Amino acid sequence: MDVNLILNDHFVLVQRKSQMSLHQLPKKEGKQWTIKVGRDLVDLSTALGKAHGTFKLSRSEENKSKAFSLVPSNDVVEMKEKLKDLNSGENNKEIWDDGKSQQLKKEDIEELRGQGLTGSEIVTQLVENSKTFQIKTEFSQEKYLNKKEEKYSEWVEILKPNIRHLAKYFHSQDPMQILNLRPDTLAMIMSLANIKSNGKFGVFDGGCQGLVTAAILDRIQGFGTVWNLCLKGISQKRVIQAMNFSPEQLKPLKNANLQKVKESLKKEENGDGDEVPAAKMIKLDEDAPPPLEFGSLDGLVVVCRRPNAIAKELVKLLAPSGNFVIFCPYSEPLCETYTDFRECNFAVNLKLTEAWFRLHQVLPLRTHPEVNMSGSGGYILSGIKVVS
């Protein structure tokens, strides 16, 4: 099976300019699968069996449906290249936003779409019927074209999901559904936790749709063990499913109920050696060699809103010199955890860091920070466990 091909029952990311959406293809072959890309209906099933990449929206005479078909294409021509010979003004002081500069009405544009005109042809018509386009500055013209291509471009990209794309997608849709965890912050977590192949790692993903667990599985590529700890019920796995992992890549994943872990910790602390062997956790998954034990994890990642109580219990599973990373969208809970760890000399290289990242808008004539961007990517408490 070629992993670079678009297959049934797989997830794909569909992108047009800056717009991105996540879709799962139908399980059965031969079934039409219509999605909406901007204002256009697109039959996603027409991309099955083809390689991920750039596709052109097209209508064939055989297809009587209103949905566009997807045809692989490498000849992408941006509108700014087509219209680069048009004149431009020196400034915009003569332009008034009175809503009368565009002569084409909404009904006219819908009629053009109904006639089968491509997105590029519609944008060309909009430019030709604009009274102010040729007196705009080159910078303003480019912003105008980018805005119109968001709606009418006939090229879309179908991307194979990876951690960076999925982290960016979920953050753009609703940051708090992944606890405001940005892609750059996720990269910091992977580095500080020292995630690598043939390691044994624990992760408590308390509200990130399985994003952190998926990132660890992607990093170790089937070699090692990942204990996915959850409080009750079924652990979050939306991003894990979207990654289209193979059975070999999912083999390291072992789910453990945190309630059983807590019960074992209490028995161990009470010295009940008859029920639980010293420094050993009960085997939570009969098919998981080796079992989850005290001091056995090479790394631990905790991601949740209130991590203090959970983190203090779970770090007992960490081996000496094991790295731990605790992420929280707010600083106050981590300050409390930092103080507790500092007082008991639990770790070295203990650091509380705010993840901050500034995006820049890069254009030919002008580069500046983006006006709208996230104020903070959350806070990270990291360190290395030591035994005093």
C-alpha positions in Angstrom: 0.0 0.0 0.0 1.4 3.3 -1.1 1.2 5.7 1.9 1.6 8.7 -0.5 -1.7 8.0 -2.3 -5.2 9.2 -1.2 -7.1 6.2 0.0 -10.5 5.3 1.3 -11.2 5.8 5.0 -8.1 8.1 5.3 -8.1 11.6 6.6 -6.8 14.5 4.4 -6.4 18.2 4.9 -7.9 20.3 2.1 -6.3 23.8 1.7 -7.2 26.8 -0.5 -4.8 29.7 0.2 -5.0 30.2 4.0 -8.3 28.2 4.4 -7.8 24.6 5.7 -10.3 21.9 6.6 -10.0 18.3 7.8 -12.0 15.5 6.1 -12.3 11.7 6.2 -12.8 9.9 2.9 -15.6 7.4 2.6 -15.0 3.8 3.7 -16.6 2.3 0.6 -15.3 2.6 -2.9 -17.4 4.2 -5.6 -19.3 6.5 -3.2 -19.5 10.2 -4.0 -18.1 12.3 -1.1 -19.1 16.0 -1.4 -17.5 18.6 0.8 -17.6 22.4 0.8 -14.4 24.4 0.0 -15.2 28.0 0.6 -18.4 28.5 -1.5 -17.7 25.6 -3.8 -19.0 22.1 -3.7 -16.2 19.6 -4.4 -16.4 15.8 -4.9 -13.5 14.6 -2.7 -13.9 11.0 -3.9 -12.5 12.0 -7.4 -9.1 12.3 -5.7 -9.0 8.7 -4.6 -6.0 6.7 -5.8 -4.1 9.9 -6.7 -1.0 11.3 -4.9 -1.3 14.1 -2.4 -0.6 17.5 -4.0 -2.2 20.3 -6.0 -5.6 19.7 -7.7 -7.6 21.9 -10.0 -11.4 22.2 -9.7 -13.0 21.3 -13.0 -16.4 20.4 -14.3 -16.8 17.5 -16.8 -19.7 17.0 -19.1 -20.1 13.4 -17.9 -20.6 14.6 -14.3 -24.1 16.1 -14.0 -23.5 17.0 -10.3 -23.1 20.6 -9.2 -19.9 19.5 -7.4 -16.4 20.1 -8.9 -14.2 17.2 -9.8 -10.5 17.2 -8.7 -7.8 16.9 -11.4 -4.1 16.7 -10.5 -2.3 19.8 -11.7 1.2 21.2 -11.5 0.6 24.3 -13.5 -0.5 26.7 -10.8 -0.6 30.4 -12.0 -1.3 33.0 -9.3 -3.4 36.0 -10.2 -0.7 38.4 -9.4 1.4 36.9 -12.2 -1.4 37.2 -14.7 -2.1 40.8 -13.8 1.5 42.0 -13.1 1.5 44.3 -16.2 -1.4 46.4 -14.9 -0.7 49.9 -13.7 -0.6 50.8 -10.0 -0.8 54.0 -8.0 1.7 55.7 -5.7 -0.7 56.0 -2.8 -4.3 55.4 -1.8 -5.3 58.9 -0.8 -7.8 59.3 -3.7 -9.6 56.1 -2.9 -12.8 56.2 -0.9 -14.5 53.1 0.5 -18.0 54.1 -0.5 -19.0 50.6 -1.8 -19.5 51.9 -5.3 -16.1 51.0 -6.8 -17.1 47.5 -7.9 -19.6 47.6 -10.8 -20.3 43.8 -10.6 -23.1 42.9 -8.3 -23.5 39.7 -6.3 -26.1 38.5 -8.8 -23.7 39.1 -11.7 -20.9 37.1 -10.0 -23.3 34.2 -9.3 -24.3 34.3 -13.0 -20.6 34.1 -14.0 -20.2 31.1 -11.7 -23.2 29.5 -13.2 -21.8 29.9 -16.7 -18.8 27.7 -15.6 -16.1 30.4 -15.5 -13.0 29.5 -13.6 -11.9 31.3 -10.4 -9.2 33.1 -12.3 -11.6 34.3 -14.9 -14.0 35.6 -12.2 -11.2 37.5 -10.4 -10.2 39.0 -13.8 -13.7 40.2 -14.3 -13.7 41.7 -10.8 -10.5 43.6 -11.5 -11.7 44.9 -14.9 -15.0 46.1 -13.4 -13.3 47.8 -10.4 -13.0 51.6 -10.8 -10.2 51.9 -8.2 -8.0 48.8 -8.8 -5.4 50.4 -11.1 -4.9 53.4 -8.8 -4.3 51.3 -5.8 -0.7 50.8 -4.7 1.0 47.6 -5.7 0.8 46.4 -2.0 -2.9 47.1 -1.9 -3.4 45.3 -5.2 -1.7 42.2 -4.0 -3.8 42.2 -0.8 -7.0 42.6 -2.9 -6.0 39.7 -5.2 -5.2 37.4 -2.2 -8.6 38.1 -0.7 -10.4 37.3 -3.9 -8.4 34.1 -4.5 -9.5 32.9 -1.0 -13.0 32.8 -2.5 -12.6 31.9 -6.1 -9.2 30.2 -6.7 -9.7 27.0 -8.7 -6.6 25.3 -7.2 -6.7 23.4 -3.9 -4.0 21.4 -2.1 -4.8 18.0 -0.6 -2.3 17.4 2.1 -1.3 14.3 4.0 -1.9 15.0 7.7 1.2 15.5 9.8 1.7 16.9 13.3 2.6 20.4 12.2 -0.4 20.7 9.9 -2.9 19.3 12.4 -1.6 21.5 15.3 -1.9 24.5 13.0 -5.3 23.5 11.8 -6.8 22.9 15.3 -5.3 26.0 16.7 -6.8 28.1 13.8 -10.2 26.6 14.3 -10.5 27.0 18.1 -7.3 27.3 20.2 -8.9 26.3 23.5 -10.0 22.9 22.1 -6.3 22.1 22.3 -5.6 24.3 25.4 -4.1 27.0 23.2 -1.2 24.7 22.3 0.6 26.2 19.3 2.8 24.2 17.0 6.0 25.9 18.2 5.0 25.1 21.8 4.4 21.5 20.9 7.9 21.4 19.4 9.3 22.7 22.7 7.5 20.0 24.6 8.9 17.2 22.4 12.4 18.6 22.8 12.3 19.2 26.6 10.8 15.7 27.2 13.6 14.2 25.1 11.2 12.0 23.1 13.1 9.4 21.1 12.8 5.9 19.7 13.1 2.9 22.0 12.1 4.9 25.0 9.2 4.4 27.5 7.1 7.5 27.9 4.0 8.5 29.8 1.5 11.2 28.7 -1.5 12.7 30.3 -3.4 14.5 27.6 -6.1 16.3 29.4 -7.9 18.3 26.7 -5.7 18.4 23.5 -7.7 16.0 21.4 -4.8 13.5 21.5 -2.4 15.9 19.9 0.5 15.4 22.3 0.1 11.6 22.2 0.0 11.6 18.4 3.2 13.7 18.4 5.0 11.2 20.6 3.9 8.3 18.5 5.0 10.1 15.3 8.4 10.7 16.9 9.2 7.2 18.0 7.8 5.5 14.8 6.8 2.2 16.4 9.9 1.7 18.6 9.2 2.0 22.3 6.2 2.3 24.6 3.7 5.2 25.1 1.5 4.9 28.2 -1.6 7.1 27.5 -3.0 7.9 31.0 -6.6 9.0 31.3 -8.9 9.7 34.3 -11.9 7.8 33.2 -13.7 6.5 30.1 -11.9 6.6 26.7 -8.8 8.7 26.2 -8.9 11.5 23.6 -7.8 10.2 20.2 -9.2 12.6 17.5 -5.7 13.7 16.3 -4.4 10.1 16.5 -7.1 9.0 14.1 -6.4 11.9 11.8 -2.7 10.9 11.5 -3.6 7.7 9.6 -1.1 5.7 11.7 -0.3 2.2 10.5 -0.8 -0.8 12.9 3.0 -0.8 13.5 3.0 2.8 14.5 0.1 2.3 16.9 1.7 -0.8 18.5 3.6 1.2 21.2 0.4 2.9 22.4 -0.9 1.4 25.7 -3.9 3.0 27.5 -4.0 3.0 31.3 -6.8 4.2 33.7 -5.4 6.8 36.0 -7.7 5.7 38.8 -5.9 2.4 38.9 -2.6 4.2 39.0 -3.8 6.3 42.0 -4.9 3.2 43.9 -1.6 1.6 43.4 0.2 4.7 44.5 -1.8 4.9 47.7 -1.1 1.2 48.5 2.6 1.8 47.9 2.7 4.9 50.1 0.9 3.0 52.9 3.6 0.3 52.8 1.1 -2.5 51.9 3.8 -4.7 50.4 1.7 -7.8 50.4 -0.7 -6.4 47.8 1.7 -4.3 45.7 5.4 -5.2 45.4 7.8 -2.5 46.5 8.5 0.2 43.9 6.3 -1.5 41.4 3.0 -0.6 39.7 0.4 -3.2 39.0 0.3 -4.4 35.4 -2.5 -2.3 33.9 -2.5 -3.9 30.4 -2.0 -7.6 30.1 -0.6 -7.3 26.6 2.0 -4.6 27.5 5.6 -5.7 28.0 7.1 -4.4 30.2 4.5 -3.4 32.8 4.1 0.1 34.1 6.3 0.4 37.2 7.6 3.0 39.6 10.7 4.7 38.3 10.3 3.1 34.8 9.4 6.0 32.5 12.1 7.7 30.5 10.0 10.8 30.0 6.6 12.2 31.2 4.4 14.8 29.6 1.4 16.3 31.4 -1.0 18.6 29.6 -4.1 19.9 31.4 -5.6 23.0 33.0 -5.0 22.0 36.7 -1.8 19.9 36.7 -0.5 20.2 40.2 -2.1 17.2 41.9 -1.9 14.9 38.9 1.8 15.9 38.2 2.9 15.2 41.8 1.5 11.6 41.6 2.6 10.8 38.0 6.3 11.9 38.5 6.7 8.9 40.8 6.6 6.8 37.7 9.6 8.6 36.2 13.0 7.1 36.4 16.0 9.0 37.8 17.4 11.4 35.2 14.1 11.2 33.4 12.7 14.4 31.8 9.3 15.7 32.6 7.3 18.5 30.9 4.1 20.0 32.3 2.1 22.3 30.1 -0.8 24.5 31.1 -2.5 27.5 29.3 -2.2 29.5 32.6 0.8 30.4 34.7 -0.8 30.2 38.2 -1.2 26.4 38.5 2.4 25.8 37.3 3.8 28.4 39.8 2.3 26.2 42.6 3.8 23.1 41.1 7.2 24.8 40.6 7.3 25.8 44.3 6.4 22.3 45.5 9.1 20.7 43.3 11.7 23.3 44.4 11.0 22.8 48.1 11.5 19.1 48.0 14.6 19.1 45.8 12.8 16.8 43.4 14.4 18.0 40.1 17.4 19.8 38.6 17.2 22.3 35.7 13.7 23.2 36.9 12.4 26.0 34.6 9.1 27.7 34.1 8.9 29.1 30.6 6.3 31.1 28.7 6.0 30.0 25.1 5.8 33.2 22.9 6.1 33.4 19.2 5.6 36.3 16.8 4.3 35.7 13.2 5.3 38.1 10.4 3.5 39.0 7.2 6.1 38.7 4.4 5.3 40.6 1.2 7.6 41.8 -1.6 7.4 45.5 -0.6 6.8 45.2 3.1 7.4 42.9 6.1 5.8 43.5 9.4 4.3 41.5 12.4 0.7 40.3 11.8 -2.0 42.4 13.4 -3.9 39.4 14.8 -2.0 36.7 16.6 -2.2 34.8 19.8 -1.0 36.6 22.9 0.5 33.5 24.5 1.2 29.9 23.7 0.8 28.7 27.3 3.4 27.9 30.0 5.8 25.0 30.3 7.4 23.6 33.5 10.3 21.3 32.7 13.0 19.6 34.6 15.1 16.4 35.2 14.2 14.1 38.1 16.9 13.4 40.7 16.9 11.1 43.7 18.1 12.7 46.9 
